[in-house]
């Protein structure tokens, strides 16, 4: 008898949704930051619910993965 595996597109096979990240009590979401003109490069930064980027101590947007 053939053994069938679950499809990667099967919603029941997927894990639980990732928890939302929080900064100072506000939910944040990922946003693409393009700062190549000023030497910062391109990366996924954290953006709060109002649409403002979450800034770090040195004045650069905080990378989403660092939260």
Protein Blocks (a to p, Z undefined) as FASTA:
>chain_A
ZZddddfklmklpccddddddeehiacddddddfklnonopcdddddfkopacddfkopa
cdfklZZ
